[in-house]
Amino acid sequence: MIPFSILDLSPIVHGGDAAQALRNTIDLAQHAERWGYHRYWVAEHHNIPSVASAATAVVIAAVAGNTSTMRVGAGGIMLPNHAPLVIAEQFGTLESLFACRIDLALGRAPGSDQVTARALRRQPGNADTFPQDVLELITYFQAPAGQRVRAIPGAGLNVPIWILGSSLYGAQLAAELGLPYGFASHFAPALMMDAIAVYRERFRASQFLAQPYVMLGVNVVAGETNEKAEQLFTSHQQAFVNLRRGTPGPLPPPDDHFLQTLSEHEKWELDQTLAVSAVGSLESVQAALEALVARTHADELILVAQIYDHQARLRSYELAATLFKTLHGNVVRA
């Protein structure tokens, strides 16, 4: 049985606010645990009106504090925005509070635009030192003898570290370090197959992982009918187009006529960017996910559902959960 997990951006919807978005995140996490999802990740993004998970470690603490068995973590922390010591302390604190349940996935993008990156005190060359920063972070958890600066909490704790990516760079780094790898196929699928191949071919067994482990992001919107699910998906499609146009805002309600308003280029770009999606009735979603797993031999899928109505979002994840036992892969839990 291939594990299903959830990636939540704590969506702020049109007419709502961050407080409601975060309450919805906790509610969804509690349902997800009951439905059997393997892990629940939230992502670091800044200055995006539709995302409430900017203070990612704080949101993780709220989710972990309101659940009891499911793994909870960051998908991910954009490490060049932070000092590795600070992240080690934050996730050391989380692991101390919620033992054996915390994940830390790392990316090197800013999670924002360049103006916001500067506001985060991020320097232009920060991404260039990403591999060294990852190693420094790992060292804080390993706490070798004689280490002068220690992460307290953090030193000596086992916080699983992942590498995230949407290009070959992250695949190469994850392979070299022997770490599990998450690919952002839910919004950048172009290099998915190449990145998976590079990661698996170059993987070096490590103290962290004996064999390669690939998680893929996939947009999943399940409804009672294909038409209903496609309507719900228009919120995500609108949000993407608005972001590309430079007019981001809260997650909009569904719009049956939205696609008709787009230029041919915008339609093409939308299709390309959101190509790794499973949208429709339960049968349609099952067929799409089975095809994805057969094509990629993914070890785990992490589902993204940017749905305007919270109850419809819950229902989509509930329907998807019924497919756990129908998808099979060569899975070694990471």
C-alpha positions in Angstrom: 0.0 0.0 0.0 1.5 3.3 -1.0 1.2 6.0 1.7 -0.9 9.1 1.1 0.0 12.4 2.8 -1.3 15.9 2.8 0.4 19.2 1.9 -1.6 22.1 3.3 -1.0 25.8 2.5 -3.6 26.9 5.0 -5.6 28.6 2.3 -7.1 32.0 3.0 -10.2 32.2 0.9 -12.0 35.2 -0.5 -14.2 36.6 2.3 -12.2 34.7 5.0 -9.1 35.5 7.0 -6.0 33.8 8.3 -7.6 32.9 11.6 -10.3 30.9 9.9 -7.7 29.3 7.5 -5.6 28.1 10.5 -8.7 26.7 12.2 -9.5 24.9 9.0 -6.0 23.5 8.9 -6.3 22.0 12.4 -9.7 20.6 11.5 -8.5 19.0 8.3 -5.5 17.5 10.1 -7.7 15.9 12.8 -9.9 14.4 10.0 -6.8 13.3 8.1 -5.5 11.4 11.1 -8.8 9.5 11.4 -8.8 8.7 7.7 -5.3 7.2 7.9 -3.1 9.8 6.1 0.6 9.1 6.8 1.9 12.6 7.3 0.6 16.2 7.3 3.0 18.9 6.0 2.6 22.7 5.8 4.7 25.0 3.6 6.7 28.2 4.1 5.5 31.0 1.8 5.6 34.7 2.5 3.6 37.7 1.3 1.0 35.6 -0.6 -2.5 36.7 0.3 -3.9 33.1 0.0 -1.4 31.4 2.3 -1.6 31.5 6.1 1.3 29.1 6.9 4.2 31.6 6.8 5.2 30.9 10.4 5.6 27.3 9.5 7.0 25.9 12.8 4.2 27.6 14.7 1.6 26.0 12.5 3.2 22.6 12.8 3.1 23.0 16.6 -0.6 23.7 16.4 -1.3 20.8 14.1 0.8 18.3 16.2 -0.8 19.6 19.4 -4.2 18.7 18.0 -3.3 15.3 16.7 -1.7 12.3 18.3 -0.3 9.7 15.8 0.1 11.2 12.3 3.5 12.6 11.3 3.6 16.4 11.0 6.2 18.6 9.4 7.4 21.2 7.0 7.0 20.7 3.3 9.1 22.7 3.4 11.3 25.2 5.2 13.1 27.4 2.7 16.5 27.1 4.4 18.3 30.0 2.8 15.8 32.3 4.5 17.1 31.2 7.9 20.2 30.4 9.9 20.5 26.6 10.2 21.0 26.9 13.9 17.5 28.6 14.3 15.8 25.8 12.3 17.6 23.2 14.3 16.3 24.8 17.5 12.8 25.2 16.2 12.5 21.6 15.0 14.4 20.3 18.0 11.7 22.0 20.1 9.0 20.4 18.0 10.6 17.0 18.3 11.0 17.4 22.1 7.3 18.2 22.3 6.0 15.7 19.8 8.6 12.8 19.9 9.0 10.7 16.7 6.3 12.6 14.8 8.2 15.6 13.3 9.5 15.8 9.7 11.8 18.6 8.2 11.8 19.0 4.5 14.1 21.6 3.0 14.0 23.8 -0.1 16.3 26.5 -1.4 13.7 28.8 -3.1 12.7 31.9 -1.3 9.0 31.0 -1.0 8.3 34.6 -2.1 9.2 37.3 -4.5 12.6 39.0 -4.5 11.3 42.1 -2.7 9.9 39.9 0.1 13.1 37.9 0.1 15.0 41.0 0.9 12.6 41.8 3.7 13.5 38.4 5.1 17.1 39.5 5.2 17.9 36.9 2.5 21.0 37.8 0.5 21.2 37.1 -3.3 23.8 34.4 -2.9 22.1 32.5 0.0 20.8 29.7 -2.3 24.4 29.0 -3.4 25.3 27.7 0.0 22.3 25.5 0.3 24.3 22.2 0.4 26.6 23.6 3.1 23.6 24.9 5.1 21.9 21.4 4.9 25.1 19.8 6.2 25.4 22.4 9.0 21.8 21.7 10.0 22.4 18.0 10.1 25.5 18.5 12.3 23.4 20.4 14.8 21.2 17.4 15.3 24.1 15.0 15.3 26.0 17.1 17.9 29.5 15.6 17.6 31.8 15.7 20.5 33.5 19.0 20.9 30.9 21.0 19.0 31.1 24.5 20.3 27.7 25.7 19.2 24.9 23.4 20.0 21.2 23.4 19.2 19.3 23.3 22.5 16.8 21.7 22.0 17.9 19.8 18.9 21.3 18.2 19.7 21.1 14.4 19.6 17.5 14.3 18.3 16.3 12.3 15.3 14.4 14.7 13.1 14.1 13.1 9.6 15.4 15.6 6.9 14.1 15.6 3.3 15.3 17.5 0.3 12.6 19.2 -1.8 12.9 20.3 -5.4 11.5 21.1 -8.8 14.6 20.6 -10.8 17.6 18.3 -11.0 19.5 20.3 -8.4 17.6 18.9 -5.4 17.5 15.4 -6.9 21.3 15.4 -7.1 21.8 16.7 -3.6 19.3 14.3 -2.0 21.0 11.4 -3.8 24.5 12.5 -2.7 23.4 12.9 0.9 21.3 9.7 1.0 18.1 11.6 2.0 14.5 11.1 1.0 13.4 13.4 -1.9 10.1 15.2 -2.5 9.4 16.6 -6.0 7.1 19.5 -6.5 5.2 17.9 -9.4 2.0 19.6 -8.3 3.2 22.9 -9.7 6.4 22.2 -11.6 6.1 18.9 -13.4 8.3 19.5 -16.4 11.4 17.8 -15.0 9.7 15.2 -12.8 10.8 12.1 -14.7 14.3 13.4 -15.2 14.7 14.3 -11.5 13.4 10.9 -10.3 15.8 9.2 -12.6 18.8 11.3 -11.5 17.9 10.7 -7.8 17.5 7.0 -8.1 20.6 6.5 -10.3 22.9 8.5 -8.1 21.5 7.6 -4.7 24.1 6.7 -2.0 22.9 4.7 0.9 23.5 6.6 4.2 22.9 6.4 7.9 19.5 8.1 7.1 18.2 5.9 4.3 19.2 2.5 2.8 17.5 3.0 -0.5 16.0 5.9 -2.5 12.6 7.2 -1.5 10.5 9.5 -3.7 7.5 11.5 -2.7 5.5 13.3 -5.4 3.1 16.2 -5.0 -0.2 15.8 -6.9 -3.2 18.1 -7.0 -6.2 16.0 -6.1 -9.8 17.2 -6.2 -12.4 14.5 -5.8 -16.1 15.1 -6.0 -19.3 13.1 -6.4 -19.1 13.7 -10.1 -16.5 14.8 -12.6 -18.3 18.0 -13.2 -18.5 18.9 -9.6 -14.8 18.3 -9.0 -13.8 20.2 -12.1 -15.9 23.2 -10.8 -14.1 23.0 -7.4 -10.7 22.9 -9.2 -11.4 26.3 -10.9 -10.4 28.0 -7.6 -6.9 26.6 -7.8 -6.7 27.4 -11.5 -7.8 31.0 -10.9 -5.2 31.4 -8.1 -2.5 30.2 -10.4 -3.4 32.5 -13.2 -3.8 35.5 -10.8 -0.3 34.7 -9.4 1.2 34.6 -12.9 -0.5 37.9 -13.8 1.0 39.5 -10.8 -2.4 40.0 -9.1 -2.4 37.4 -6.3 -5.3 37.4 -3.8 -7.2 35.2 -1.5 -8.3 31.8 -2.9 -11.4 32.7 -5.1 -14.7 30.8 -5.2 -15.3 28.4 -8.1 -16.2 30.0 -11.5 -17.8 27.8 -14.1 -16.8 30.2 -16.9 -13.3 31.0 -15.8 -11.5 28.9 -18.5 -13.4 30.7 -21.2 -11.9 34.0 -20.2 -8.3 32.8 -20.7 -6.0 33.4 -23.7 -4.7 30.3 -25.5 -1.3 30.9 -24.0 -2.8 31.0 -20.5 -4.7 27.8 -21.1 -1.5 26.1 -22.3 0.5 27.3 -19.3 -2.2 26.2 -16.9 -2.3 22.8 -18.5 1.4 22.4 -18.4 1.9 23.6 -14.8 -1.0 21.6 -13.3 -0.5 18.5 -15.4 0.1 16.3 -12.4 -3.5 16.5 -11.1 -6.3 14.0 -10.4 -9.6 15.8 -10.7 -13.0 14.2 -11.0 -15.2 11.5 -9.5 -13.6 8.9 -7.3 -13.2 6.6 -10.2 -11.5 9.3 -12.3 -9.1 10.2 -9.5 -8.3 6.5 -8.9 -7.4 6.1 -12.6 -5.2 9.2 -12.6 -3.3 8.2 -9.5 -2.8 4.7 -10.6 -1.4 6.0 -13.9 0.9 8.3 -12.0 2.2 5.6 -9.7 2.7 3.2 -12.7 4.6 5.8 -14.6 6.9 7.0 -11.7 6.9 4.1 -9.2 6.6 6.8 -6.5 7.0 5.6 -3.0 4.5 8.1 -1.6 2.1 10.7 -2.8 1.4 14.0 -1.1 -1.9 15.4 -2.0 -2.7 19.1 -2.5 -6.3 20.4 -2.6 -6.8 24.1 -2.9 -10.6 24.1 -2.6 -12.6 27.2 -1.6 -15.3 25.5 0.5 -13.9 23.8 3.6 -16.5 21.1 3.7 -15.9 20.3 0.0 -12.2 20.1 0.8 -12.8 17.7 3.7 -15.0 15.6 1.4 -12.3 15.5 -1.3 -9.7 14.2 1.1 -12.1 11.7 2.6 -12.9 10.3 -0.8 -9.2 10.1 -1.7 -8.5 8.2 1.5 -10.6 5.4 0.3 -8.0 4.7 -2.4 -5.1 4.0 0.0 -5.4 0.2 -0.4 -5.9 0.3 -4.1 -2.5 1.8 -5.0 0.6 -0.2 -4.5 4.3 0.5 -4.8 7.7 -0.8 -3.6 7.4 1.2 -0.4 9.9 1.5 2.4 8.6 4.0 5.0 10.8 7.1 5.4 
